[in-house]
Each structure stands twice: as C-alpha cells, then as structure tokens.
Amino acid sequence: MDKQFPVHGAGLGYRRVLMDSLAEHSPDQVNFYEVAPENWIGLGGAMGKQFRAFTEQHDFVCHGLSLSIGSPAPLDVDFVKRVGKFLKQHDIKLYSEHLSYCGDEGHLYDLLPIPFTEDAVKHVVERIQRVQDILGQRIAMENVSYYAAPGQEMSEIEFVNAVLEDADCLFHLDVNNIYVNSVNHKYDAEEFLNAMPGERMAYIHIAGHYDEAEDLIVDTHGADVIDPVWDLLEKTYQRFGVIPTLLERDFNIPPMNELLGEVDKIAELQKKWTQLNDEHAVANLG
C-alpha cells in the first residue's frame, strides 16, 4: 500500500474562536488544519467568506461527528453527498470519522460504542464501503474512546483491525484514545499500539483528557496533553515512522501562544524521530 500522507507535519484544530487570530497571523509551525464538516457546511455571510479564504491558503482535513457509521439506522446518503460537495469546495485532503455511532433515527451529543462482534464488523464495513463509493475516495476511521463494551465477542484491537482490513479504508490514529482506553479497560497501551496497521495510518490525533477517578479517564479534548500521552506519541513515531499529527483542543481553549507551544512540541518530536529513524536506517544498511 502506498504510504503517501494527505498532509504533513504538525496540525491544529480550526475552531471559530480562533478564526480572527489565525486570519491576522497564520502561524508558520502549523502545517495543516482540521474541521468538523457539520459545523461549516452551508456557512455563509462574512464568516463563510473568511473560512473560504483560509481554506484557499492552507491544507485542511475533515474529522466528522455525525456519519454514525455503526448506527442501525439507514446510512444518511444525502448527508454524505453534502460532505462530498464540501470536501471538493474547499479542497479538503482527507475525510475521517469515528468508529462509533451517535444514535438511531436521531443524533445524540455523544459517541456510542459499536459492539465488538463479527456481525458489527460486517455492518460497519458495508457502510464504510458505501460512503467511499459515494465520495469516490477512501476515508479514514478513528479508534475511539469508549466506556462500556456491550455484547463483546472480540477484543477492541481485533475489531478495529478487522474493520480496517475488510473495508480497505485508511486509519486515523488517536493516541490519546489508546491511553484513555488502556486505563479504563486495563490493557497495555504500547502493546495495543504495536498491533495497529501502520501502513494504513493517514494522520494522528493527540489531545488532553480529564481524570474522573484513578481508574476512569474521560476523553474531553479540554486540557493539556500529559506526559504519558506524549511518550506514547514518541513510541508511535519510533514504531511506524513520523506521521502527520494534529493537536485536538475543543474546550477550555487557552491563548494562542499556549496552543502553539503544544504544536511546537509535536514538531520537535517529529524532527527528533525523523533524525533517529534515518540514523537507524543508515546503521542497518551498514
């Protein structure tokens, strides 16, 4: 499989509260941005023009919220077509979504866990393939944080790998979600990471979370990234090579200089591991 990434370097989630500051000064260290298409489709007026001007100047990816790929309800084909039009309108480099669902006939404000079963694999794979057919391109599915595993017949890693393989889609790796799930469900995060399909990885999310209790972490995207998650990102680069990585921050958004400090850290780790991996490759040739 050709491992050409749709974007490169370090990225930042593009949020409406950041629009004016980013329009005034576009940070050099941010190589790409990400939006949820649901929040921008059909946006008009001055804000719509401002967004369009920014997407014309910078690389963007989309990370959706409401495709509801695991839902028992029929796939919302009209929505998928609207997403496709949005991707073309703004020259979006990739569309990714959560390997979860957000309701049946209606939408909830949360991501629900898909049962880890063979039947669920088949159901999700058929829906991913249909979305890819409608869009005329491969999409990436993200490993999600979850707090219960109803009807579980297989492990999380078995489920994720089966879906990615059978659907022949790309993989959007969320490093923080691996850490969160490893604590909540008591598994080894590095072992889980090593079992992931590196050849399918399109880009990475890294984010902060909230410690509800000693054995319960809530994935909030509302805090700074902690050291164990940074360490897991380094292990990812060591294991799979340097992959485009985006800082995800949705709540309690700090001043721009603090956000960019974490983007800088991503870039520093990417530079470090590019050099180390190159040195390792040269040593192996010798």
PASEBA-1860 file (N, C-alpha, C; in nm, 3 decimals):
! residues 286
1> MDKQFPVH> 0.085/-0.121/0.000/0.000/0.000/0.000/0.088/0.126/0.000 ~ 0.059/0.221/-0.085/0.135/0.345/-0.093/0.112/0.428/0.032 ~ 0.222/0.459/0.101/0.210/0.532/0.226/0.239/0.680/0.206 ~ 0.168/0.742/0.115/0.178/0.886/0.095/0.072/0.954/0.180 ~ 0.114/1.042/0.269/0.020/1.107/0.359/-0.052/1.222/0.289 ~ -0.178/1.246/0.323/-0.253/1.354/0.259/-0.206/1.493/0.302 ~ -0.147/1.502/0.421/-0.092/1.627/0.473/0.043/1.594/0.536 ~ 0.110/1.695/0.592/0.240/1.668/0.653/0.258/1.756/0.777
9> GAGLGYRR> 0.352/1.715/0.863/0.392/1.797/0.975/0.296/1.798/1.092 ~ 0.282/1.916/1.154/0.200/1.933/1.274/0.076/2.015/1.242 ~ -0.038/1.972/1.297/-0.164/2.039/1.266/-0.236/2.091/1.390 ~ -0.340/2.170/1.365/-0.419/2.230/1.472/-0.566/2.229/1.432 ~ -0.652/2.198/1.527/-0.796/2.205/1.503/-0.839/2.349/1.481 ~ -0.912/2.374/1.372/-0.957/2.508/1.338/-1.094/2.530/1.403 ~ -1.100/2.621/1.500/-1.222/2.648/1.574/-1.266/2.793/1.550 ~ -1.395/2.817/1.560/-1.445/2.952/1.530/-1.385/3.058/1.623
17> VLMDSLAE> -1.356/3.021/1.746/-1.297/3.118/1.838/-1.155/3.156/1.798 ~ -1.095/3.077/1.709/-0.958/3.105/1.665/-0.954/3.178/1.531 ~ -1.069/3.195/1.466/-1.071/3.245/1.329/-1.002/3.380/1.314 ~ -1.037/3.475/1.399/-0.983/3.610/1.383/-0.833/3.614/1.405 ~ -0.786/3.546/1.510/-0.643/3.549/1.539/-0.564/3.478/1.429 ~ -0.619/3.370/1.374/-0.550/3.300/1.266/-0.552/3.381/1.137 ~ -0.660/3.456/1.115/-0.668/3.541/0.995/-0.566/3.653/1.003 ~ -0.544/3.704/1.124/-0.448/3.813/1.143/-0.305/3.763/1.129
25> HSPDQVNF> -0.279/3.644/1.180/-0.144/3.588/1.172/-0.152/3.437/1.163 ~ -0.110/3.384/1.050/-0.111/3.240/1.029/0.022/3.182/1.078 ~ 0.021/3.102/1.184/0.146/3.053/1.244/0.222/2.962/1.148 ~ 0.351/2.985/1.136/0.435/2.907/1.045/0.444/2.761/1.086 ~ 0.435/2.734/1.217/0.454/2.596/1.265/0.332/2.507/1.241 ~ 0.219/2.565/1.202/0.100/2.485/1.174/0.099/2.451/1.026 ~ 0.114/2.322/0.995/0.122/2.277/0.856/-0.014/2.243/0.797 ~ -0.110/2.210/0.883/-0.245/2.180/0.832/-0.347/2.201/0.943
33> YEVAPENW> -0.473/2.214/0.903/-0.583/2.238/0.996/-0.691/2.132/0.977 ~ -0.779/2.124/1.076/-0.887/2.025/1.073/-1.018/2.090/1.117 ~ -1.127/2.052/1.049/-1.260/2.097/1.089/-1.357/1.979/1.086 ~ -1.463/1.992/1.165/-1.577/1.901/1.154/-1.669/1.958/1.046 ~ -1.694/1.885/0.938/-1.773/1.943/0.828/-1.912/1.988/0.871 ~ -1.972/1.917/0.968/-2.106/1.952/1.015/-2.114/2.096/1.065 ~ -2.002/2.147/1.117/-2.001/2.282/1.174/-1.980/2.391/1.070 ~ -1.953/2.352/0.944/-1.916/2.451/0.843/-1.995/2.440/0.714
41> IGLGGAMG> -2.058/2.326/0.689/-2.136/2.310/0.566/-2.249/2.413/0.562 ~ -2.259/2.483/0.452/-2.366/2.581/0.436/-2.342/2.714/0.503 ~ -2.225/2.731/0.565/-2.196/2.857/0.633/-2.180/2.969/0.530 ~ -2.254/3.077/0.549/-2.248/3.189/0.456/-2.205/3.317/0.523 ~ -2.231/3.426/0.459/-2.200/3.556/0.516/-2.051/3.582/0.529 ~ -2.018/3.679/0.615/-1.878/3.719/0.632/-1.793/3.604/0.686 ~ -1.851/3.526/0.779/-1.775/3.416/0.836/-1.747/3.309/0.730 ~ -1.846/3.282/0.645/-1.826/3.185/0.538/-1.717/3.229/0.442
49> KQFRAFTE> -1.714/3.356/0.408/-1.610/3.409/0.320/-1.473/3.402/0.386 ~ -1.469/3.431/0.515/-1.342/3.425/0.587/-1.289/3.281/0.591 ~ -1.380/3.186/0.614/-1.340/3.046/0.616/-1.290/3.003/0.479 ~ -1.362/3.041/0.374/-1.322/3.005/0.238/-1.185/3.062/0.205 ~ -1.160/3.184/0.244/-1.030/3.247/0.217/-0.918/3.170/0.286 ~ -0.947/3.118/0.406/-0.844/3.046/0.481/-0.818/2.909/0.420 ~ -0.923/2.840/0.377/-0.903/2.708/0.318/-0.832/2.717/0.183 ~ -0.841/2.833/0.117/-0.769/2.850/-0.009/-0.619/2.864/0.013
57> QHDFVCHG> -0.581/2.903/0.135/-0.440/2.929/0.164/-0.370/2.815/0.238 ~ -0.449/2.722/0.297/-0.391/2.621/0.385/-0.449/2.483/0.357 ~ -0.371/2.381/0.391/-0.419/2.243/0.380/-0.515/2.212/0.494 ~ -0.625/2.144/0.459/-0.727/2.107/0.557/-0.760/1.959/0.546 ~ -0.795/1.901/0.661/-0.859/1.770/0.666/-0.991/1.787/0.740 ~ -1.081/1.692/0.721/-1.208/1.692/0.793/-1.215/1.573/0.887 ~ -1.267/1.599/1.007/-1.292/1.492/1.103/-1.437/1.504/1.146 ~ -1.521/1.413/1.092/-1.664/1.425/1.111/-1.714/1.382/1.247
65> LSLSIGSP> -1.839/1.421/1.275/-1.903/1.394/1.404/-2.031/1.313/1.393 ~ -2.095/1.312/1.277/-2.231/1.257/1.271/-2.256/1.161/1.155 ~ -2.151/1.103/1.099/-2.171/0.999/0.998/-2.240/0.879/1.059 ~ -2.213/0.855/1.188/-2.279/0.747/1.264/-2.264/0.614/1.192 ~ -2.138/0.577/1.167/-2.108/0.464/1.081/-2.158/0.331/1.138 ~ -2.173/0.322/1.270/-2.220/0.198/1.330/-2.367/0.194/1.361 ~ -2.441/0.296/1.320/-2.583/0.307/1.354/-2.666/0.196/1.290 ~ -2.772/0.151/1.359/-2.866/0.057/1.297/-2.957/0.126/1.196
73> APLDVDFV> -2.965/0.258/1.201/-3.049/0.332/1.105/-2.983/0.333/0.968 ~ -3.060/0.351/0.861/-3.001/0.357/0.727/-2.899/0.469/0.716 ~ -2.798/0.448/0.634/-2.697/0.550/0.611/-2.762/0.675/0.553 ~ -2.722/0.791/0.605/-2.776/0.919/0.558/-2.701/0.958/0.430 ~ -2.749/0.910/0.318/-2.682/0.931/0.191/-2.678/1.079/0.153 ~ -2.786/1.151/0.179/-2.789/1.294/0.147/-2.680/1.368/0.223 ~ -2.661/1.331/0.350/-2.555/1.393/0.429/-2.418/1.363/0.369 ~ -2.395/1.238/0.332/-2.265/1.200/0.273/-2.240/1.281/0.146
81> KRVGKFLK> -2.341/1.302/0.065/-2.325/1.381/-0.057/-2.293/1.526/-0.025 ~ -2.354/1.580/0.080/-2.323/1.718/0.120/-2.177/1.728/0.167 ~ -2.133/1.626/0.240/-1.993/1.623/0.282/-1.902/1.619/0.160 ~ -1.936/1.536/0.062/-1.855/1.527/-0.059/-1.844/1.659/-0.131 ~ -1.953/1.732/-0.139/-1.951/1.864/-0.203/-1.863/1.960/-0.124 ~ -1.870/1.953/0.010/-1.788/2.038/0.096/-1.639/2.007/0.078 ~ -1.606/1.878/0.069/-1.466/1.838/0.050/-1.410/1.897/-0.079 ~ -1.489/1.891/-0.186/-1.442/1.943/-0.314/-1.436/2.095/-0.313
89> QHDIKLYS> -1.536/2.158/-0.252/-1.541/2.304/-0.249/-1.418/2.364/-0.183 ~ -1.370/2.298/-0.078/-1.257/2.352/-0.001/-1.128/2.274/-0.022 ~ -1.125/2.185/-0.120/-1.006/2.105/-0.150/-0.953/2.036/-0.024 ~ -1.044/1.973/0.049/-1.008/1.903/0.173/-0.927/1.778/0.138 ~ -0.817/1.756/0.208/-0.724/1.649/0.172/-0.769/1.511/0.218 ~ -0.854/1.503/0.320/-0.896/1.373/0.372/-1.021/1.392/0.457 ~ -1.108/1.291/0.455/-1.225/1.288/0.542/-1.210/1.169/0.636 ~ -1.212/1.196/0.765/-1.205/1.089/0.864/-1.329/1.095/0.953
97> EHLSYCGD> -1.357/0.984/1.017/-1.473/0.976/1.106/-1.443/0.882/1.222 ~ -1.534/0.879/1.319/-1.519/0.796/1.438/-1.575/0.656/1.412 ~ -1.504/0.557/1.461/-1.554/0.419/1.453/-1.650/0.399/1.570 ~ -1.768/0.457/1.553/-1.870/0.457/1.659/-2.003/0.492/1.593 ~ -2.101/0.530/1.673/-2.225/0.585/1.617/-2.284/0.684/1.718 ~ -2.378/0.765/1.672/-2.429/0.872/1.758/-2.581/0.871/1.765 ~ -2.641/0.753/1.748/-2.785/0.743/1.761/-2.845/0.648/1.659 ~ -2.978/0.642/1.659/-3.051/0.558/1.565/-3.117/0.650/1.463
105> EGHLYDLL> -3.242/0.684/1.482/-3.307/0.777/1.390/-3.265/0.922/1.417 ~ -3.232/0.953/1.542/-3.186/1.087/1.578/-3.040/1.085/1.617 ~ -2.984/1.203/1.645/-2.845/1.215/1.681/-2.832/1.256/1.828 ~ -2.739/1.194/1.896/-2.707/1.230/2.033/-2.579/1.314/2.034 ~ -2.553/1.377/2.147/-2.432/1.456/2.161/-2.321/1.374/2.224 ~ -2.307/1.251/2.178/-2.201/1.165/2.229/-2.176/1.055/2.127 ~ -2.062/0.989/2.141/-2.026/0.879/2.052/-2.046/0.748/2.126 ~ -2.129/0.661/2.070/-2.165/0.536/2.135/-2.079/0.422/2.083
113> PIPFTEDA> -2.047/0.325/2.170/-1.959/0.216/2.128/-2.031/0.114/2.041 ~ -1.968/0.077/1.932/-2.020/-0.031/1.847/-1.984/-0.163/1.914 ~ -2.076/-0.257/1.922/-2.043/-0.388/1.981/-1.928/-0.454/1.905 ~ -1.834/-0.510/1.978/-1.721/-0.577/1.916/-1.761/-0.719/1.878 ~ -1.831/-0.730/1.765/-1.880/-0.860/1.718/-1.853/-0.873/1.568 ~ -1.856/-0.997/1.519/-1.838/-1.021/1.376/-1.952/-0.959/1.295 ~ -2.074/-0.966/1.347/-2.187/-0.906/1.277/-2.168/-0.755/1.264 ~ -2.118/-0.693/1.371/-2.096/-0.548/1.367/-1.986/-0.513/1.268
121> VKHVVERI> -1.883/-0.595/1.259/-1.778/-0.573/1.160/-1.838/-0.568/1.021 ~ -1.920/-0.667/0.986/-1.981/-0.673/0.853/-2.070/-0.551/0.827 ~ -2.148/-0.514/0.929/-2.239/-0.399/0.916/-2.161/-0.271/0.889 ~ -2.056/-0.248/0.967/-1.978/-0.126/0.954/-1.900/-0.125/0.823 ~ -1.844/-0.237/0.787/-1.766/-0.245/0.663/-1.853/-0.210/0.542 ~ -1.973/-0.264/0.536/-2.064/-0.234/0.424/-2.092/-0.084/0.416 ~ -2.110/-0.021/0.532/-2.142/0.122/0.534/-2.020/0.207/0.495 ~ -1.902/0.169/0.542/-1.781/0.241/0.503/-1.759/0.232/0.352
129> QRVQDILG> -1.776/0.112/0.299/-1.756/0.093/0.156/-1.856/0.176/0.075 ~ -1.978/0.186/0.125/-2.078/0.267/0.054/-2.041/0.415/0.058 ~ -1.995/0.462/0.174/-1.952/0.601/0.184/-1.837/0.628/0.088 ~ -1.741/0.536/0.082/-1.627/0.554/-0.007/-1.671/0.554/-0.153 ~ -1.768/0.472/-0.186/-1.820/0.470/-0.323/-1.888/0.603/-0.358 ~ -1.966/0.655/-0.265/-2.036/0.782/-0.289/-1.936/0.897/-0.306 ~ -1.836/0.900/-0.219/-1.739/1.009/-0.222/-1.635/0.991/-0.332 ~ -1.616/0.868/-0.376/-1.514/0.841/-0.477/-1.374/0.849/-0.421
137> QRIAMENV> -1.359/0.822/-0.293/-1.228/0.826/-0.229/-1.232/0.745/-0.100 ~ -1.115/0.705/-0.054/-1.108/0.633/0.073/-1.121/0.731/0.189 ~ -1.184/0.687/0.294/-1.194/0.766/0.416/-1.109/0.699/0.523 ~ -1.087/0.769/0.633/-1.010/0.715/0.745/-1.102/0.700/0.865 ~ -1.091/0.588/0.936/-1.170/0.566/1.055/-1.080/0.576/1.178 ~ -1.131/0.641/1.282/-1.054/0.666/1.404/-1.093/0.569/1.516 ~ -0.991/0.517/1.585/-1.017/0.442/1.709/-1.071/0.539/1.813 ~ -1.178/0.501/1.881/-1.246/0.595/1.971/-1.230/0.554/2.117
145> SYYAAPGQ> -1.251/0.650/2.205/-1.261/0.618/2.347/-1.402/0.564/2.374 ~ -1.412/0.469/2.463/-1.543/0.411/2.496/-1.541/0.372/2.644 ~ -1.660/0.365/2.703/-1.670/0.345/2.848/-1.747/0.218/2.883 ~ -1.794/0.148/2.782/-1.860/0.019/2.801/-1.845/-0.058/2.671 ~ -1.849/-0.192/2.681/-1.836/-0.277/2.562/-1.951/-0.376/2.558 ~ -2.069/-0.331/2.517/-2.187/-0.418/2.519/-2.175/-0.533/2.418 ~ -2.212/-0.652/2.460/-2.215/-0.767/2.370/-2.080/-0.806/2.314 ~ -1.974/-0.779/2.386/-1.839/-0.800/2.333/-1.811/-0.948/2.305
153> EMSEIEFV> -1.765/-0.977/2.181/-1.725/-1.111/2.140/-1.580/-1.117/2.096 ~ -1.521/-1.002/2.073/-1.382/-0.994/2.031/-1.319/-0.873/2.098 ~ -1.186/-0.865/2.096/-1.119/-0.753/2.160/-1.132/-0.627/2.075 ~ -1.106/-0.514/2.136/-1.110/-0.387/2.063/-1.014/-0.389/1.944 ~ -0.891/-0.434/1.968/-0.791/-0.432/1.860/-0.831/-0.526/1.748 ~ -0.890/-0.640/1.781/-0.936/-0.732/1.678/-1.047/-0.668/1.595 ~ -1.137/-0.599/1.663/-1.249/-0.534/1.594/-1.200/-0.424/1.500 ~ -1.115/-0.337/1.552/-1.065/-0.225/1.471/-0.990/-0.277/1.349
161> NAVLEDAD> -0.900/-0.372/1.370/-0.822/-0.424/1.258/-0.908/-0.495/1.155 ~ -1.010/-0.565/1.200/-1.100/-0.635/1.107/-1.175/-0.535/1.020 ~ -1.224/-0.428/1.081/-1.297/-0.326/1.004/-1.206/-0.260/0.901 ~ -1.087/-0.220/0.942/-0.995/-0.152/0.852/-0.955/-0.241/0.735 ~ -0.929/-0.367/0.765/-0.886/-0.461/0.662/-1.000/-0.490/0.563 ~ -1.116/-0.524/0.616/-1.227/-0.565/0.529/-1.283/-0.448/0.448 ~ -1.282/-0.329/0.506/-1.333/-0.211/0.434/-1.228/-0.152/0.342 ~ -1.102/-0.191/0.362/-0.989/-0.134/0.288/-0.992/0.019/0.294
169> CLFHLDVN> -1.010/0.069/0.415/-1.009/0.213/0.437/-0.879/0.253/0.506 ~ -0.860/0.381/0.526/-0.743/0.432/0.596/-0.770/0.435/0.746 ~ -0.665/0.460/0.822/-0.675/0.460/0.968/-0.633/0.595/1.023 ~ -0.719/0.652/1.106/-0.690/0.776/1.177/-0.662/0.740/1.322 ~ -0.535/0.744/1.359/-0.492/0.701/1.492/-0.508/0.813/1.594 ~ -0.582/0.787/1.701/-0.591/0.880/1.814/-0.509/0.821/1.929 ~ -0.393/0.881/1.953/-0.302/0.831/2.056/-0.362/0.847/2.195 ~ -0.428/0.960/2.218/-0.489/0.982/2.350/-0.597/0.879/2.379
177> NIYVNSVN> -0.673/0.840/2.276/-0.778/0.740/2.297/-0.721/0.605/2.337 ~ -0.605/0.570/2.281/-0.540/0.446/2.325/-0.506/0.455/2.473 ~ -0.450/0.568/2.513/-0.413/0.584/2.654/-0.537/0.580/2.744 ~ -0.640/0.655/2.707/-0.763/0.659/2.786/-0.822/0.518/2.800 ~ -0.834/0.447/2.691/-0.892/0.313/2.696/-0.805/0.215/2.772 ~ -0.673/0.233/2.764/-0.583/0.142/2.834/-0.601/0.152/2.985 ~ -0.630/0.272/3.033/-0.656/0.292/3.176/-0.796/0.241/3.212 ~ -0.895/0.282/3.134/-1.034/0.247/3.166/-1.061/0.098/3.152
185> HKYDAEEF> -0.993/0.032/3.058/-1.021/-0.110/3.032/-0.903/-0.200/3.066 ~ -0.801/-0.139/3.127/-0.690/-0.215/3.186/-0.618/-0.304/3.084 ~ -0.569/-0.239/2.977/-0.481/-0.311/2.886/-0.353/-0.232/2.864 ~ -0.254/-0.295/2.802/-0.125/-0.233/2.779/-0.132/-0.144/2.654 ~ -0.110/-0.015/2.673/-0.125/0.081/2.563/-0.023/0.056/2.453 ~ 0.100/0.028/2.490/0.204/0.008/2.389/0.179/-0.121/2.310 ~ 0.132/-0.224/2.378/0.100/-0.348/2.308/-0.012/-0.327/2.208 ~ -0.113/-0.248/2.248/-0.223/-0.216/2.157/-0.170/-0.138/2.037
193> LNAMPGER> -0.088/-0.037/2.064/-0.031/0.045/1.957/0.045/-0.040/1.857 ~ 0.127/-0.130/1.906/0.211/-0.211/1.818/0.130/-0.303/1.726 ~ 0.005/-0.329/1.765/-0.080/-0.417/1.683/-0.160/-0.340/1.578 ~ -0.143/-0.208/1.574/-0.217/-0.127/1.479/-0.153/-0.134/1.340 ~ -0.231/-0.117/1.233/-0.178/-0.127/1.097/-0.111/0.003/1.051 ~ 0.018/0.011/1.070/0.091/0.133/1.037/0.078/0.173/0.892 ~ 0.066/0.075/0.802/0.059/0.106/0.660/-0.070/0.176/0.621 ~ -0.172/0.174/0.710/-0.299/0.240/0.681/-0.312/0.378/0.746
201> MAYIHIAG> -0.215/0.414/0.830/-0.228/0.539/0.906/-0.220/0.661/0.814 ~ -0.318/0.750/0.827/-0.324/0.872/0.746/-0.275/0.993/0.825 ~ -0.321/1.006/0.948/-0.269/1.108/1.040/-0.312/1.073/1.181 ~ -0.261/1.151/1.277/-0.274/1.120/1.420/-0.341/1.235/1.492 ~ -0.420/1.202/1.593/-0.469/1.298/1.690/-0.393/1.283/1.821 ~ -0.366/1.395/1.885/-0.317/1.394/2.021/-0.396/1.500/2.098 ~ -0.433/1.469/2.222/-0.523/1.558/2.296/-0.506/1.537/2.446 ~ -0.573/1.623/2.522/-0.579/1.609/2.666/-0.709/1.546/2.710
209> HYDEAEDL> -0.720/1.517/2.838/-0.839/1.449/2.890/-0.861/1.489/3.036 ~ -0.963/1.430/3.098/-0.997/1.461/3.237/-0.996/1.333/3.319 ~ -0.925/1.337/3.432/-0.921/1.222/3.524/-1.040/1.229/3.618 ~ -1.143/1.151/3.588/-1.262/1.146/3.673/-1.232/1.073/3.803 ~ -1.153/0.967/3.794/-1.112/0.889/3.910/-0.979/0.821/3.874 ~ -0.923/0.749/3.971/-0.794/0.686/3.947/-0.801/0.586/3.832 ~ -0.917/0.523/3.816/-0.932/0.421/3.711/-1.035/0.460/3.606 ~ -1.066/0.591/3.596/-1.162/0.637/3.496/-1.118/0.771/3.437
217> IVDTHGAD> -1.088/0.769/3.308/-1.049/0.889/3.235/-1.159/0.923/3.134 ~ -1.193/1.050/3.124/-1.291/1.097/3.027/-1.219/1.175/2.918 ~ -1.243/1.137/2.795/-1.180/1.199/2.679/-1.251/1.330/2.647 ~ -1.191/1.444/2.689/-1.259/1.572/2.678/-1.202/1.666/2.573 ~ -1.075/1.648/2.538/-1.005/1.743/2.449/-1.006/1.883/2.512 ~ -1.008/1.888/2.645/-1.020/2.017/2.712/-0.907/2.048/2.807 ~ -0.792/1.982/2.790/-0.678/2.006/2.878/-0.549/1.986/2.800 ~ -0.438/2.021/2.863/-0.308/2.000/2.801/-0.279/1.851/2.786
225> VIDPVWDL> -0.200/1.816/2.689/-0.156/1.678/2.670/-0.061/1.642/2.784 ~ -0.078/1.524/2.844/0.006/1.484/2.957/0.124/1.401/2.908 ~ 0.224/1.389/2.993/0.349/1.322/2.956/0.331/1.179/2.906 ~ 0.248/1.095/2.972/0.233/0.958/2.919/0.178/0.953/2.777 ~ 0.097/1.051/2.739/0.045/1.055/2.603/0.153/1.102/2.506 ~ 0.232/1.202/2.547/0.347/1.242/2.466/0.441/1.123/2.446 ~ 0.464/1.047/2.552/0.551/0.929/2.543/0.496/0.828/2.443 ~ 0.364/0.810/2.443/0.302/0.715/2.351/0.313/0.766/2.207
233> LEKTYQRF> 0.307/0.897/2.188/0.327/0.953/2.054/0.468/0.923/2.006 ~ 0.566/0.938/2.095/0.704/0.906/2.057/0.718/0.759/2.020 ~ 0.654/0.673/2.095/0.658/0.529/2.063/0.594/0.502/1.927 ~ 0.491/0.582/1.892/0.428/0.569/1.761/0.527/0.603/1.651 ~ 0.598/0.717/1.667/0.698/0.757/1.568/0.811/0.655/1.559 ~ 0.849/0.601/1.672/0.956/0.502/1.674/0.912/0.374/1.602 ~ 0.788/0.335/1.623/0.738/0.208/1.569/0.701/0.220/1.421 ~ 0.638/0.333/1.382/0.581/0.343/1.248/0.643/0.452/1.162
241> GVIPTLLE> 0.735/0.529/1.217/0.787/0.644/1.147/0.706/0.768/1.181 ~ 0.753/0.881/1.135/0.687/1.008/1.167/0.564/1.026/1.077 ~ 0.450/1.049/1.142/0.321/1.059/1.076/0.262/1.197/1.108 ~ 0.194/1.262/1.013/0.131/1.391/1.043/0.045/1.382/1.169 ~ 0.058/1.482/1.255/-0.007/1.477/1.387/-0.074/1.609/1.418 ~ -0.200/1.601/1.464/-0.278/1.722/1.492/-0.315/1.733/1.639 ~ -0.298/1.852/1.694/-0.341/1.882/1.830/-0.491/1.910/1.830 ~ -0.564/1.832/1.908/-0.709/1.844/1.917/-0.745/1.913/2.048
249> RDFNIPPM> -0.804/2.032/2.039/-0.845/2.105/2.160/-0.982/2.167/2.134 ~ -1.084/2.119/2.206/-1.221/2.163/2.180/-1.280/2.251/2.290 ~ -1.229/2.238/2.413/-1.284/2.314/2.526/-1.170/2.375/2.607 ~ -1.206/2.474/2.689/-1.104/2.541/2.770/-0.984/2.581/2.684 ~ -1.014/2.639/2.570/-0.907/2.670/2.475/-0.821/2.783/2.531 ~ -0.691/2.760/2.546/-0.601/2.859/2.605/-0.561/2.965/2.503 ~ -0.484/3.064/2.544/-0.433/3.163/2.449/-0.353/3.096/2.337 ~ -0.346/3.163/2.223/-0.283/3.104/2.105/-0.139/3.061/2.131
257> NELLGEVD> -0.064/3.139/2.209/0.076/3.103/2.232/0.089/2.971/2.307 ~ -0.009/2.941/2.395/-0.006/2.813/2.466/-0.043/2.698/2.372 ~ -0.141/2.720/2.288/-0.176/2.618/2.189/-0.056/2.588/2.099 ~ 0.008/2.693/2.052/0.121/2.676/1.962/0.239/2.611/2.032 ~ 0.247/2.626/2.164/0.352/2.557/2.238/0.340/2.406/2.224 ~ 0.216/2.355/2.226/0.196/2.211/2.208/0.218/2.170/2.062 ~ 0.180/2.257/1.969/0.209/2.229/1.828/0.360/2.224/1.806 ~ 0.432/2.315/1.871/0.579/2.315/1.863/0.637/2.185/1.916
265> KIAELQKK> 0.577/2.132/2.023/0.627/2.008/2.079/0.608/1.892/1.981 ~ 0.493/1.891/1.912/0.472/1.790/1.808/0.583/1.800/1.704 ~ 0.610/1.922/1.658/0.712/1.943/1.555/0.850/1.901/1.604 ~ 0.880/1.930/1.730/1.010/1.892/1.785/1.025/1.740/1.788 ~ 0.920/1.670/1.830/0.925/1.524/1.834/0.935/1.466/1.692 ~ 0.866/1.528/1.598/0.874/1.480/1.459/1.016/1.497/1.405 ~ 1.078/1.610/1.435/1.215/1.634/1.390/1.310/1.534/1.456 ~ 1.293/1.513/1.586/1.377/1.420/1.661/1.370/1.279/1.601
273> WTQLNDEH> 1.247/1.231/1.577/1.231/1.093/1.534/1.257/1.075/1.385 ~ 1.244/1.180/1.307/1.289/1.172/1.168/1.439/1.147/1.163 ~ 1.512/1.222/1.246/1.657/1.207/1.252/1.697/1.070/1.307 ~ 1.634/1.028/1.418/1.669/0.899/1.478/1.636/0.784/1.385 ~ 1.521/0.790/1.320/1.482/0.682/1.229/1.573/0.677/1.108 ~ 1.616/0.796/1.060/1.710/0.799/0.948/1.844/0.739/0.989 ~ 1.892/0.774/1.108/2.019/0.720/1.158/2.011/0.568/1.173 ~ 1.896/0.522/1.221/1.876/0.378/1.239/1.877/0.306/1.103
281> AVANLG> 1.813/0.369/1.004/1.810/0.308/0.870/1.949/0.303/0.809 ~ 2.028/0.407/0.828/2.166/0.410/0.776/2.250/0.303/0.845 ~ 2.232/0.289/0.978/2.308/0.189/1.053/2.274/0.049/1.005 ~ 2.148/0.025/0.973/2.106/-0.107/0.924/2.166/-0.138/0.787 ~ 2.180/-0.031/0.704/2.240/-0.050/0.573/2.388/-0.086/0.586 ~ 2.451/-0.028/0.692/2.593/-0.054/0.713/2.619/-0.193/0.764
END
